[in-house]
Amino acid sequence: MKTKIAVANGDGIGPEIMAAVLRIFEANDVQLEYEFVEMGKSYFDAGHSTGMTAQAKETIETLGLLFKGPMETPKGKGVKSINVTARKVWNTYANQRDFRTLNGVETVFSKAGIPINLTIIRENIEDTYGGIEHLLTYDVAVGRRIITRPGSEQVIRYAFEMARRKGLKKLACGHKANIMKLTDGLFLEVFQEVAKEYPDIEASDIIVDDLCMKLVTRPQTFEAIVLTNLQGDIVSDLCAGLVGGLGFAPSANIGDNISIFEAVHGTAPDIAGKGIANPTALLLSGISMLRFLGFSKNAADIENALLYTLEQGVHTGDFGDKAIPSSNTNAFTDAIIANL
Ligand code: NAD
């Protein structure tokens, strides 16, 4: 019997890259059945304040797993991010982002023979993403930052468990507790408390600005890093840059009841509809989802085909040597399927 999951195509390049990934799944006979849900900017515009219909919400809650394309959030006043709302509604408190060197994706580090393999765990619900902001006067805006002990503990515990599951030796906590003594101070305090329960994992902490400097000079010294929400968001895009860019950054939002798998990148409005988007990040997220669901053989087959395709030099135009004619989304997808 097929396993049923909810799928949201998303906005911008979302439908193009989702179609590519599902075509690869089909070619590998992945035993998944998809229930497409109504979610995205057009549903927000149509008056659904959460960016999804009641039916979509019910389907996702029943199935427990959502595979989603990126969704647009207009900048500025009055509009809540559909992505942030979804993470909050379902308490997907841990955002795991895995970054590793992919053969065929040339970066300053791959050229220097330095392999990167690191995981960022970002707290996904609290911090400034609570969106508690107000104007004190017309010229003064105030934002509140919420960090709680239970909220910190659930993501930090997830990070240690993930490190253990992956057989990692080290976990670092990135923070700014030297300045934000109460908020980041609490996050760090919880990290140090939880660390005592995991003596097999070397726990350390590092101030986030120093962390950024070390990540761009010596990324190979890190295995996994746990951070609060905003700092984790910024540091993880930095890490995407280390391995070739946003087109290679997968992400999983993990909660106790519902999990959401998606790429780190957004809707890429500048290239939407042109058929040139890179589906790799969504495919890597899909591969993590297959492992999460227990489809290990499909995950390995598809991962090997992807890696082999990249090694052959077939890729979309967002990276690599622009002098070599690069393929579009469909041709890249066809090449992966041919290599399965
Ligand atoms: P973006 O990630 O969409 O694009 C940044 C740059 O990276 C662009 O030049 C884009 O063309 C390129 N890029 C991104 N993904 C690519 C891919 N798969 N292949 C090739 N190139 C790719 O970031 P942005 O422009 O800041 O945001 C656009 C919209 O996406 C905003 O509305 C934002 O809120 C939303 N967003 C959504 C999510 C999500 O759904 N999880 C995440 C981030 C941003």
Residues whose N, C-alpha, C, O or C-beta is under 5 A from the ligand:
A	BS01	NAD	G69 P70 M71 E72 T73 P74 N83 L246 G247 A263 V264 H265 G266 T267 A268 P269 D270 I271 A277 N278 D318
